[in-house]
Amino acid sequence: MTQTLFRNGLVLDPEHAEPRAGSLLVADGRIEAFLSSEEATPEAAQVVELAGRALAPGFIDIHFHGATIFDALDAPAASLRQDAASILRHGVTAFLPTTIALDPAGLRHRVEGLAAAVADHKEGAAALGVHLEGPWISANAPGAQPPEAIRPYEPAEGRDVLDRGEGAIRMVTLAPEAPGAQELLAELGRRGVVPALGHTKASAEVTLDGFDRGARHVTHLFNAMGSFHHREPGAIGAALADDRATCDLICDGVHVHPAAVRAAARAKGEKLLLITDAIDPGASGELEGGRLTEDGPVWRLPGGTLAGSRLPLSDAIANAAAFGAMTQLEAVRAASLGPALLLGIESERGTLRPKARADLVVLEDDGSVAETWMGGERVYSA
Ligand SMILES: [Zn+2]
């Protein structure tokens, strides 16, 4: 048996109310036990000295576009490997590669290519499956998505796409007011795919009807969404006030104002999750809407439309704490156990429970990532 002891740390266990000073014992790639400072430590274990630094479960990004959206539609494997390697330095040990709206042929190729790449994927952060963001969203709330590819859900096409990605598609973001959304929600329910609402101008009533029909998550709350008005609260009002739905948001201080992050955190508590919506355009720097430019933590299209972030998930966590929206432990939970619960993988990931995978992040005092571990092996060191 191989044992590793992460000694003298501040253990950020998302299932504990407070951070705990102590050590974490890992055996054969799995969490074994938390040991308080008074408890004896096994002598045979390899020691990782934390010297008071924080130790958290590996982060999970359920909304990450990375480089794959810029790739040939049927050959995303190389970009997926590149993405999975690059996010280890941000403490991300698992993610959902996320698509954007594509025309019917493009979507078929993309889903088949990604499903195959995910099935073969071994190196770097784990690719848990695919998140389809569109094409079944609202043309009135496209964000940076190509408007011409946005279309109503049509069962024959939709089932074909979901069949091609069978087993790999874990989450679909859709607009509840788009034609066919009710059939889509029923189809996702039958298949056990997480239905998320987003890119929507739906009223509160239509949004609540979407929750009644099984939607249980809201994608990048506030962005690409109708606005909140006290007589027309829209999707935002419905989502903030309904305990059935978790929400995620892009905590970069640009996509969402810090005060709005605080308001969402107060309304949603543990049901507010953190994502990056990060894209990696590489050398080409082009989306369909034109050439992308960097602007602090975000990318913009010509004309200024936000087109995804440059945000590391570790920065999203640090920002949530700096904005006064969450404690560091709550922010860690929002990027680990929270997404794991949404995907139903909380016995394996996003947790420090005994027998869970030893996917771990060592954090410096400023919230930056010092080390990332997967299955008890160090995979990144700053
Ligand atoms: Zn989006």
Residues whose N, C-alpha, C, O or C-beta is under 5 A from the ligand:
A	BS01	ZN	G143
